[in-house]
Amino acid sequence: MSFDVESVRRRLPGRRVEYFEILDTTMREAAELAAAGAAAGTVVIAGEQTAGQGRHGRTWHSEAGSGLYLSLVLPAASPPAVTLALGLAAAEAIARVTDLECDLRWPNDLLLNERKAAGILVQVESGVLIAGIGVNVNHTAFPEELTGSATSLRREAGRPFSREELAAELCEAVDRYLRMLRAAGKEKIFALFTQRSSYARGRAVTVDRPEGALRGVTAGLDGDGFLKVRTPDGREHLIIAGGVRAVGA
């Protein structure tokens, strides 16, 4: 399905929006544009990615014409706080377009019925942040290795959605939440994330770690936005990276 980038540009006047039918990854393209002096707010969208990036070196399944694969150049800020702010923004944009309410799995996943519908990746490049957001919009099927863990907006709602409308709503929501982060501080973002996420507090989880899995109950966020997990022995562990799964998931 073709992508009407001009409709997105009309919704986002004054913002540079670059569209490519196919890229290895929008993150790389956005980082190169930032290194060449592209302004904060620059958007890179691809109709298909051949090497879409996920966390911890994983790839993001980027089927042609089905998903929203988007990266933004953002001002330098605390990556953990920005990641959580982007999760809130993506959930709000999805709700506005589809009426679907995503759960937020710390730190960077958006879930529908406990399956991943969207993900976020934030990296520091050339003194700015490059934020990649992938949303499974109109996928009707997934590779076998993802069938139990991934879903799409279309599969959950039973109808297709406009990727262009979602792209514009998403960029506008990102702007709102980053303004909130600057004006009210990261504590406001952390409080909203905790309210919005079933994973932030009181959730039995397993955390995948190099030294072995950690099982416990989430106990909120610390002052930097990292997740606290309390194990059955009463000890509290600070989780710096992802790999958090609900027990039984």
C-alpha positions as CSV (number, residue, x, y, z in Angstrom):
1,M,0.0,0.0,0.0
2,S,1.4,3.4,-1.0
3,F,2.2,6.1,1.6
4,D,0.9,9.6,1.1
5,V,3.8,11.5,2.6
6,E,2.4,14.9,1.4
7,S,-0.6,14.5,3.7
8,V,1.8,14.0,6.6
9,R,3.8,17.1,5.6
10,R,0.6,19.2,5.5
11,R,-0.3,18.1,9.0
12,L,3.3,19.0,10.2
13,P,4.1,22.4,8.6
14,G,7.6,23.6,9.1
15,R,9.0,20.1,9.9
16,R,11.3,18.2,7.6
17,V,9.7,14.9,6.8
18,E,11.7,12.4,4.6
19,Y,10.1,9.3,3.2
20,F,11.7,6.3,1.6
21,E,10.0,3.3,0.0
22,I,12.7,1.1,1.4
23,L,15.6,1.6,3.8
24,D,17.8,-0.7,5.9
25,T,16.7,1.3,9.0
26,T,15.2,4.7,9.6
27,M,17.5,5.1,12.6
28,R,20.6,5.1,10.5
29,E,19.2,7.6,8.0
30,A,18.0,9.9,10.8
31,A,21.4,9.7,12.5
32,E,23.1,10.6,9.2
33,L,20.8,13.6,8.7
34,A,21.5,14.7,12.3
35,A,25.2,14.5,11.7
36,A,24.8,16.7,8.6
37,G,22.9,19.3,10.7
38,A,19.3,18.3,10.4
39,A,17.1,20.2,12.9
40,A,15.5,18.6,15.9
41,G,12.0,17.4,14.8
42,T,13.2,16.0,11.5
43,V,11.3,12.8,10.7
44,V,12.3,9.8,8.6
45,I,9.7,7.3,7.5
46,A,10.1,4.1,5.5
47,G,7.6,2.0,3.8
48,E,9.8,-1.0,4.5
49,Q,12.9,-1.7,6.5
50,T,15.3,-4.5,5.6
51,A,17.2,-4.2,8.9
52,G,14.9,-2.5,11.3
53,Q,16.5,-2.1,14.8
54,G,15.2,-3.3,18.1
55,R,16.7,-3.2,21.5
56,H,19.8,-5.4,22.4
57,G,20.6,-5.9,18.7
58,R,17.3,-7.5,17.8
59,T,15.6,-6.7,14.5
60,W,12.1,-5.2,14.1
61,H,9.9,-7.0,11.6
62,S,9.2,-4.3,9.0
63,E,6.8,-5.7,6.4
64,A,6.4,-3.5,3.3
65,G,3.3,-1.3,3.3
66,S,1.9,-2.6,6.6
67,G,3.6,-0.8,9.5
68,L,4.7,2.7,10.6
69,Y,8.5,2.7,10.7
70,L,9.6,6.2,11.8
71,S,12.6,7.9,13.4
72,L,12.9,11.3,14.9
73,V,15.8,13.6,15.6
74,L,15.3,15.0,19.1
75,P,17.2,17.4,21.3
76,A,19.7,16.0,23.8
77,A,18.0,14.9,27.0
78,S,17.9,11.9,29.4
79,P,17.3,8.8,27.2
80,P,15.4,6.9,29.9
81,A,13.0,9.8,30.5
82,V,12.6,10.4,26.8
83,T,11.9,6.7,26.2
84,L,9.1,6.7,28.7
85,A,7.7,10.0,27.3
86,L,7.7,8.5,23.8
87,G,5.8,5.4,25.1
88,L,3.1,7.7,26.5
89,A,3.0,9.7,23.3
90,A,2.7,6.5,21.1
91,A,-0.1,5.2,23.3
92,E,-2.0,8.5,23.1
93,A,-1.6,8.6,19.3
94,I,-2.7,5.0,18.9
95,A,-5.8,5.7,21.1
96,R,-6.7,8.8,19.1
97,V,-6.6,7.0,15.8
98,T,-7.9,3.6,16.7
99,D,-9.6,3.8,20.2
100,L,-7.3,1.0,21.3
101,E,-5.7,1.4,24.7
102,C,-2.2,0.1,24.8
103,D,-0.5,-1.1,28.0
104,L,3.1,0.1,28.5
105,R,5.7,-2.6,29.3
106,W,8.7,-0.9,30.8
107,P,10.7,0.5,29.2
108,N,9.8,0.6,25.6
109,D,7.0,-1.8,24.5
110,L,3.3,-1.1,23.8
111,L,1.1,-4.1,24.2
112,L,-2.4,-5.1,23.2
113,N,-3.8,-8.2,24.9
114,E,-0.3,-8.9,26.2
115,R,1.2,-8.9,22.6
116,K,3.6,-6.4,21.3
117,A,2.1,-3.8,18.9
118,A,4.8,-1.1,19.0
119,G,8.3,-0.5,20.3
120,I,10.6,2.3,20.9
121,L,14.4,2.7,20.6
122,V,16.4,5.8,21.7
123,Q,20.1,6.3,21.0
124,V,22.5,9.2,21.4
125,E,24.1,10.2,18.1
126,S,26.1,13.4,17.2
127,G,25.0,15.1,20.4
128,V,21.3,14.6,19.9
129,L,18.8,11.7,20.4
130,I,17.6,9.5,17.6
131,A,14.3,7.9,18.5
132,G,12.9,5.0,16.5
133,I,9.3,4.1,16.8
134,G,7.8,1.0,15.1
135,V,4.1,0.3,15.1
136,N,2.5,-2.8,13.7
137,V,-0.5,-1.1,12.0
138,N,-2.0,-3.2,9.2
139,H,-0.2,-6.5,9.5
140,T,-2.5,-9.5,9.1
141,A,0.2,-12.1,9.9
142,F,3.6,-12.4,11.4
143,P,6.6,-14.8,11.0
144,E,6.3,-18.0,12.9
145,E,8.7,-16.9,15.6
146,L,6.6,-13.8,16.4
147,T,3.1,-15.3,16.2
148,G,2.7,-15.7,19.9
149,S,4.3,-12.4,20.9
150,A,3.3,-9.8,18.3
151,T,0.0,-8.3,17.1
152,S,-1.1,-5.3,15.1
153,L,-3.7,-2.5,15.4
154,R,-5.6,-4.1,12.5
155,R,-5.7,-7.5,14.1
156,E,-6.9,-6.1,17.4
157,A,-9.6,-3.8,15.9
158,G,-10.6,-5.9,13.0
159,R,-10.1,-3.1,10.5
160,P,-7.2,-1.3,8.8
161,F,-6.0,2.2,9.7
162,S,-4.2,5.1,8.0
163,R,-0.5,5.0,8.6
164,E,-0.4,8.7,7.5
165,E,-2.8,9.8,10.2
166,L,-1.0,7.8,12.8
167,A,2.4,9.3,11.8
168,A,1.0,12.8,12.1
169,E,-0.7,12.1,15.4
170,L,2.4,10.4,16.7
171,C,4.7,13.4,15.9
172,E,2.3,15.8,17.5
173,A,2.0,13.7,20.6
174,V,5.8,13.4,20.9
175,D,6.0,17.2,20.8
176,R,3.4,17.5,23.6
177,Y,5.1,15.0,25.9
178,L,8.6,16.4,25.3
179,R,7.3,19.9,26.1
180,M,5.8,18.4,29.3
181,L,9.2,16.8,30.1
182,R,11.0,20.1,29.7
183,A,8.4,22.1,31.6
184,A,7.4,19.8,34.4
185,G,10.4,17.5,34.7
186,K,11.0,13.8,34.4
187,E,9.0,13.2,37.7
188,K,5.8,14.1,35.8
189,I,6.6,11.7,33.0
190,F,7.4,8.9,35.5
191,A,4.1,9.5,37.4
192,L,2.1,9.3,34.2
193,F,3.9,6.2,33.0
194,T,3.3,4.6,36.4
195,Q,-0.4,5.3,36.1
196,R,-0.6,4.1,32.5
197,S,1.4,0.9,32.8
198,S,0.3,-2.3,34.5
199,Y,4.0,-3.3,34.6
200,A,5.3,-0.4,36.7
201,R,4.0,-1.5,40.1
202,G,2.6,-4.7,41.6
203,R,3.1,-6.9,38.5
204,A,4.7,-10.3,38.9
205,V,7.5,-10.4,36.3
206,T,10.5,-12.3,35.1
207,V,13.6,-10.2,34.1
208,D,16.0,-11.8,31.7
209,R,19.6,-11.0,32.7
210,P,23.0,-12.3,31.6
211,E,23.5,-13.8,35.1
212,G,20.2,-15.5,35.0
213,A,16.5,-14.8,35.3
214,L,15.2,-12.6,38.1
215,R,11.6,-13.2,39.4
216,G,9.8,-10.7,41.5
217,V,7.1,-8.1,41.7
218,T,7.6,-4.6,40.3
219,A,7.8,-1.8,42.8
220,G,7.7,1.4,40.8
221,L,10.4,3.6,39.1
222,D,13.4,5.2,40.7
223,G,14.4,8.8,40.3
224,D,16.0,8.1,36.9
225,G,13.1,6.1,35.5
226,F,14.6,2.6,36.0
227,L,12.4,-0.2,37.2
228,K,12.5,-1.6,40.8
229,V,11.7,-5.3,41.3
230,R,11.2,-6.8,44.7
231,T,12.2,-10.5,45.0
232,P,10.5,-12.9,47.4
233,D,13.4,-12.5,49.9
234,G,12.5,-8.8,50.3
235,R,15.4,-7.4,48.4
236,E,14.9,-4.7,45.8
237,H,16.7,-4.8,42.5
238,L,17.1,-2.0,40.1
239,I,16.5,-3.0,36.4
240,I,18.5,-0.8,34.0
241,A,17.7,-2.5,30.7
242,G,14.7,-4.3,29.3
243,G,13.8,-8.0,29.1
244,V,10.9,-7.7,31.5
245,R,8.1,-10.2,31.0
246,A,4.9,-10.9,32.9
247,V,5.1,-14.2,34.8
248,G,3.5,-16.8,32.6
249,A,3.8,-14.7,29.4
